[in-house]
Amino acid sequence: MTNGKIDRRGFLAGAAGLTGVALSVGAWKPVFAMQTASAGPLSDLVPAVQRVGHISFTLDERPAGFVSSAVGGSAFADVVNEKVGPSPFVRKHIAGVKYEDITVSAGTGMSKAFYSWIQESFAGRTPAHSGSIAGTDFNFKVIEQRDFSSALITEVGFPALDAASKDAAKLSIKFQPESTRVRFGGGGSIQPGTVNQKLAKWDVNNFKLTINGMDTSFVSKIDAINFKWIYSSFNGETGSTFRQLSEIEVPNIKFAIAEAHAKDFFQWHQDFVINGNNSSENEKTGSLSFLSADLKTELFRLDFSGLGIFALDPDPLLTTAKEIRQVTAQLYCDKSIFSFKI
């Protein structure tokens, strides 16, 4: 602001609060400021800078816990170009209203209903849920709240795992709402103790991969695993739009294992890829357990079926290498089921 006027940078910063939502704990977020009636028409675009202390997630009007970040959910429209007469200019207008997908990041401590939503989506039942995401200050007073209706999960991402890392692990869940509505401030508060859910420590180095008939004890890294749900839309007799699940995209699984302990994988690769014994009878089953700090308590698990190896790549041969040589294996997977124990 310069000499009592809004400069271009200030205007754009204020306008950003109109077009989208991106909340993360501890991040600075511009939101609408409370203004007096005599403040002037442009004052509504001047944001109050407040720090997000907590992000509450509500599912079907029930508290579901606190997430670490939330982004998306804004309303937008497609711009249609329409040529009218001999004029060299094109008439533009918008067509309909759409809503961005919403992505949240969460670890342990969410409600059973939240994890059940993920579990049912993996089973292909794809239930639609409504709810809200509220960014609050450190005193749990609501800064901004975005309500969403009839949302379907479109992606679930599991973090990259590394036995040598101590980083915290998070799930990434993306969902597609039929509609959203944003509200700013209002003086309401979120009660911090409304979800009776144990918050277990979960780091990316606490995991266990099992594949039937294979020694996986020395698997040190697993790439991030991201599942996607593809829906088809069609119109009903009343003009309503329906969404129906057409496919669950199950990703490949890529991991590193110490070369000295990868004998089983070399033999499987030789038989399955090179010798051509790769029918469904030669595929395997397995699971990936996400564990708590004691390396015994299972928090989440992915069960795999229809596993087939298709690539096995040893580290380059280097005379200067000091690290233990690894082999990177890549497996396809037909189906995966998610379960939770927290």
N, C-alpha and C positions, 0 to 999 in steps of 0.2 A: 504494500500500500504506500503510495507516494502522495504527499500533500493532501491527505484525506480522500484520495481517489484510489480505485482499485487498478493496479497495473495488470499487464497481460498475464504474468506468471501467477499472480494472486487469483485472477479470475479463473484460470485453468485449474488451479488447485482446488478452488471451490466447486467448480463444475464437475470435477472427478467424483465428488460425493454424490452426484446425481445419477451417474451412469453405471456404477457397479459396486460390488461389495468384496472386500478382501480383508479378512480379519485374521490376525495371528496374535497369540498371547505375547504381551510386551511390546507390540508394534504400535507406532503412532498412527492414528486413524483420524482423518478429517470427517467430522459429522456436522450436521446443521447446528448452528448456534441459536440459543434462545434470544430473540430480538424484541425490542419494544415496538409498539405500533407506529411510532414516528421515525423509525430508523431509516426508512427509505426503501424503494423497490429492490435495489441491488444488494442490500444487506443480507437478504435470504441466501445469497450464494457464498457469503463469507463463512468459512467453517470454523468451528471451535476445535482446537487441537486437544484431543484427549487420548490417554493411553489405555489400551485394552488390557485389562487384568485377567479376565476369564471369558470363556466362550461356552455358553450353555447350549445343550442340544436337547430338544424336546421331541418325543415321538408319540403321535396319537394322544396329545394332551397330557402325557406323562413324562416326567424328567427322565432323561436317558444318560446323563453324565455331562462331562466337560471335555470338549475336543481342544486340540492345540492350534488348529487353523481351520479356516473356512473361506472359500472363494467361489464366486459365481452366483447364479440365480437372478441376474438382471433381466428385465424385459427389453426386447428389441423388436424391430420390424425390418423386413426386407424392403429395399428400395427398387421400385419398378420404373423402368424407362419406357416412355410412350411417345412415339413420333406422331405429331399432329400437323397435318397439312404441309405446305411447302416451307415452313419455317425451318431454319438451320438449327434451331434450339429444340432440345428434347424436354418434354414435359415429364416431371418426376413426381411420384407419389409412393406412399408406403402401402404394403399389403399385409394385413393381419398383424397379430402380435405373437411373439415367441418368447421362450424363457430359456436362459442358459442353464446348462447342467450345473449342479453344485458339487463341490469336492470338499470333503472334510478329512482331516488327519486325526487319528485317535489311537490310543494304546489300550492298556488295561483300564479297568475302572468304569467302563460303560455298563449300561443295564443289560439284563438278559434279553429284553426285547430287541435291543440294538444288534446284538450278535446273532439272535435268531433270524432277524431280517436277512443278514448275510447268509446264514446257513440255508434258509429256505430258497434263496436265490440260486445257490449252488445246486440245489436239488431240482431246479427248473420250475418251481412253483411261482416265483417272481411276484410276491405280494406287493401291492401299492400301499404306501403309508404317507400320512401327512404329519407335519410338525413345524418346528421353528428353530432358528439359530439366533441366539442373543449375545451380542458383545457387551460386556459390562466393565465398569471400572474396578479398581481393587477392592471396593466396598460392595461389590455385586449390584450396583445400581446400573440399570440398563442404559446403554448409549445408543445402540441400534439393534433392531430386531427384524429378522426376515422370516416370514411365514411361507411355507410351501405346502402344496396339496397334491395328493395322489402321485407320489414319486416312486419311480422304479429304479433299482440299482442298475447301472450301466458298466461300472468297472469296480474291481476290488484289487488293490495292489499290496503285495507283501514285500517287505524291505529286503535289500541285499544283505546277506549274512556273511560275517567274517569272524573267524575264531580269534583273530588277533586284535579286534576292535572292541571298544567299550561304549560305543555310541548307543543311545536309546533307540529302541525299535518302535515303529508306528505302522498302523494300517492306513491305507488311503482308500476312501470310499467315494465314488462318484455316483450321483443319482440324478434322474431326469424328472423334474416336476411338471405337472400340467399347468400350474400357475404359481406365482409368488406375489407377496405383498411386503413392502418394506415400511417400517415405522421407526422414527427417531425419538430417542429420549422418552419422555412421558412420565418420568419419575418413579417407574416401577422398579422392583428389586427381585433378584433371584435368590432363593434360599440355598445356601451352599451344601447343606447336608441332606438333600432330598433323594439321593440315590444311595441305597445301602449296598454298595458294591466294593469289594476289596480291590485296592489299587496295588497290584503286584509289580515289582520291578521287572522290566523286560528290556534286555539289551540284545544287540545283533550278534553277539558271540555265543548266545545260549540256544543251541539248536541240535537236532539229531535227525539225520537222514538215514532211512533204511530202504533197501531194495532187496527183494527176496533172492537168496542165493548169492549175494554179493557182499564183500567186505567193504563197508563204508566208514570204518572207524577213523580214517585219516582224511576225510573230506574237510577242507579248511575254509572254502568259500562257496557261496551259492549266489548266483545273480538274482536280482529282483524278479519277482514273478507277478505278472499282471493279467488278470482275467477280464474278459469283456462280454457283455450281454448285448445281443443285436435284436432289435424289435422291428416288426412290420406294423405299419399303421394302416387302418382302413376305416371308412366311414360307415356308421350304422344307419338304420332306417330313419332315426330321428335327427340325423345330422351330426350326431356326436362322433368323435374320433376315438377309436379303440387301438390299443397297442398290444400286440401279441408277440411272445418270444419266438424267434425263429432260429437262433443259434447261440450257444455259449462258446466263445473262443477260448480254448485251453492252450496256454503258452507252452513252449518248449522249456525244458529244465536244463540249466547250464551250471556246472560246478567244477571246482578244482580239487584234485586229490593228489597226495604225495605219490610220485612215480614209483617209488620202491614198494608201495602197497597197492598198486593198481593192477595187479596180475589178473584179477577177476574181470576187470573191464577190458583189458587187452584181449582176453579169450572170448568174451562176449562180442566185442567188436569184430574180431576175426570171423566168428561163426555167423553173426547176424548180418554184417555188412559185406564182408569179402566173400564168404562162402555162400551167402544168399539164403541162409536158413532164417528167414524173417517173417514167417507167417504169424498169425495171432497166437498160435500155440507157443511161440518162442518169445513173446512179449512177457513183461514182468509186472508185478505190482510193487507198491512201496508206499512210504509215508514220510512226511516232513513234520517233525514236532518242534514247536516253538516253546522253549522252556523258561522257567523262572531262574533266578540267580543260583539256586541250589542244584541246577542241572538235572533235577529229578521230576519236579512238578511241571506237568504239561499245561500250558495256557491255551494254546490253539494247536490244531493239527490239520494238515492237508493229506488226504488219502488219495493215492494215484492208482489208476488201472490203465492197462494198455500202454505200458512203457516200452519204448524201443530205442536202442542206441543208434545214432546215425553219424556221429563224428567223435573222434578221439585225437586230440592234438597235444603232444608233449611240448614242453618249453623248448625254446631254441638252444642249441648246443653252443655254450660260451665258455671259454677257458677262464674268463674273469668272474664268472658268476659265483656268488657266495651263498645265495639262498638255496634251500632245498628244492630240487627239481620237482615241478608239478606237471600233472596231465589234466587238460581240460576236456571234460566229457559233455556231450550234448545229447539229450534224450527227448523224443516226442512223447506226448501223453494224450490218451483218448478222453479220459474223464477224471475229474477230481471232485472230492467231497470235503467240505469244511466242517469242522466241529470245534467246540470250545468247552473248556473245563472250569471257567472262572465265573 
